[in-house]
């Protein structure tokens, strides 16, 4: 019979290897985050944190708090997510685990941005960029620029938003998923600015990218956007603005 994660945990518990149990719980919590099973993931992250606290294992506590913060954010528990992220930052210096601390700063930036606290959000995003640059963490820098593009767009600072999308693209490397995300975001923003020709071109590029990697959810969003763009292009100039409403409520990232 194939071993399950639960049976593996019980084996480790019988062997008395508490650190391995905590690590397994932490990995399971992250897997459930990616599957959007937030309740299960939150419980596993909390169990891992309890073990690390009992063992006085500081790096493990910081990692478990980082996982917990992301899960709480995904579950829309913003204040609790911010508290967990702040605790993680306080536990470790940047030189010990720069990527973890950078992720926590980025999460705090997203929390403050969602509350309209733009100055605090920018401060945390800039901290994440600085840490990512010093630790050569390109993936993290991509997402910070992505989030800053969103933030500046909501403020009507379109040139700044476009600049951060370009910065995000510079950190893509060979990751076609990230390129698709940045291209789709640019298409969305140009569409909202009525730059429909440019929006159409970017949407087609995003579709081509997502088709190559078989990202179904991304393709659905891109095709919905392209449909709205092409309807707008076909409208007579005198007909007024677009009535197309793009649903992005499930446009969640997979960090």
TIMARSE-578721 format. One line per 10 residues: their letters; for each residue x, y, z of C-alpha. Coordinates in steps of 0.5 Angstrom, whole numbers. Layout:
! residues N
A) X Y Z; ...
! end
This chain:
! residues 255
XXXXXXXXXX) 0 0 0; 3 7 -2; 4 11 4; 0 17 5; 3 24 8; -1 22 14; 2 16 15; 9 19 14; 7 24 20; 5 18 24
XXXXXXXXXX) 12 14 23; 16 20 24; 12 22 31; 13 14 33; 21 15 32; 21 22 36; 23 26 30; 20 32 32; 23 37 27; 22 32 21
XXXXXXXXXX) 14 32 23; 14 40 23; 18 40 16; 13 35 13; 7 39 16; 10 46 13; 11 43 6; 4 40 7; 1 47 9; 5 50 3
XXXXXXXXXX) 2 45 -2; -5 46 1; -4 54 0; -3 53 -8; -9 48 -8; -13 54 -5; -15 49 1; -13 55 6; -17 52 12; -13 45 12
XXXXXXXXXX) -6 49 11; -7 54 16; -8 48 21; -2 45 19; 2 51 19; 0 52 26; 2 45 28; 8 46 25; 9 53 29; 7 50 35
XXXXXXXXXX) 13 44 35; 18 49 33; 16 54 39; 17 48 43; 24 46 41; 26 53 41; 27 53 33; 28 60 31; 29 59 23; 23 54 23
XXXXXXXXXX) 19 58 27; 20 64 22; 19 59 16; 12 57 19; 10 64 21; 11 66 13; 7 60 11; 2 62 16; 2 69 14; 1 67 6
XXXXXXXXXX) -5 62 8; -8 67 12; -8 72 7; -11 68 2; -17 66 7; -18 74 7; -16 74 14; -11 81 13; -10 83 20; -8 76 22
XXXXXXXXXX) -4 75 16; 0 82 17; 1 80 25; 4 73 22; 9 76 17; 11 82 22; 13 76 27; 17 72 22; 21 79 20; 22 80 27
XXXXXXXXXX) 25 73 28; 31 73 23; 36 78 20; 35 79 13; 42 75 12; 40 69 14; 34 68 10; 33 74 5; 28 70 1; 23 69 7
XXXXXXXXXX) 24 76 9; 23 79 2; 16 75 2; 14 77 8; 15 85 7; 11 84 0; 5 81 3; 5 86 8; 5 91 2; -1 87 -1
XXXXXXXXXX) -4 88 6; -3 95 6; -5 96 -1; -12 93 0; -13 98 6; -11 104 2; -5 105 6; -1 107 0; 5 110 3; 6 104 8
XXXXXXXXXX) 5 99 2; 10 102 -2; 15 102 4; 14 95 5; 15 93 -3; 21 97 -3; 24 93 3; 22 87 -1; 26 90 -8; 32 91 -4
XXXXXXXXXX) 32 85 0; 31 81 -7; 37 85 -11; 42 83 -5; 40 76 -5; 39 75 -13; 32 73 -12; 29 74 -19; 22 71 -18; 21 75 -11
XXXXXXXXXX) 23 81 -15; 18 80 -21; 12 79 -16; 14 86 -12; 14 90 -19; 8 86 -21; 4 89 -15; 7 96 -15; 4 96 -22; -2 94 -20
XXXXXXXXXX) -2 99 -14; 0 105 -18; -5 103 -24; -10 104 -18; -7 111 -17; -8 113 -24; 0 113 -25; 0 110 -31; 7 111 -33; 9 108 -27
XXXXXXXXXX) 5 102 -27; 8 101 -34; 15 102 -32; 14 97 -27; 11 92 -31; 17 92 -36; 21 91 -30; 17 85 -28; 19 82 -35; 26 83 -34
XXXXXXXXXX) 26 78 -28; 22 73 -32; 28 69 -34; 26 63 -38; 19 62 -34; 14 63 -39; 8 63 -33; 11 69 -31; 12 72 -38; 4 71 -39
XXXXXXXXXX) 2 74 -32; 6 80 -34; 3 81 -41; -4 79 -39; -3 85 -34; -1 90 -39; -6 88 -43; -12 89 -38; -9 96 -36; -8 98 -43
XXXXXXXXXX) -16 96 -44; -18 100 -39; -14 106 -41; -18 105 -48; -11 103 -52; -15 97 -55; -10 96 -61; -4 95 -56; -9 91 -51; -11 86 -57
XXXXXXXXXX) -3 85 -58; -1 84 -51; -7 79 -50; -5 75 -56; 2 75 -54; -1 72 -47; -5 67 -50; 0 64 -54; 5 64 -48; -1 60 -44
XXXXXXXXXX) -2 55 -50; 5 53 -50; 5 51 -42; -2 49 -42; -5 54 -37; -12 53 -37; -14 59 -32; -10 64 -36; -12 62 -42; -20 63 -40
XXXXXXXXXX) -18 70 -37; -14 72 -43; -19 70 -48; -25 74 -44; -21 80 -44; -19 79 -52; -27 78 -53; -28 85 -50; -22 88 -53; -25 86 -60
XXXXXXXXXX) -32 88 -59; -29 95 -57; -25 95 -63; -31 94 -67; -36 99 -64; -37 106 -68; -33 111 -65; -40 115 -63; -42 109 -59; -39 111 -53
XXXXXXXXXX) -35 107 -48; -34 99 -47; -40 96 -43; -35 89 -42; -34 88 -35; -28 83 -34; -28 79 -28; -21 78 -24; -24 76 -18; -21 69 -19
XXXXX) -14 72 -22; -10 69 -16; -2 68 -17; 2 62 -15; 8 65 -12
! end
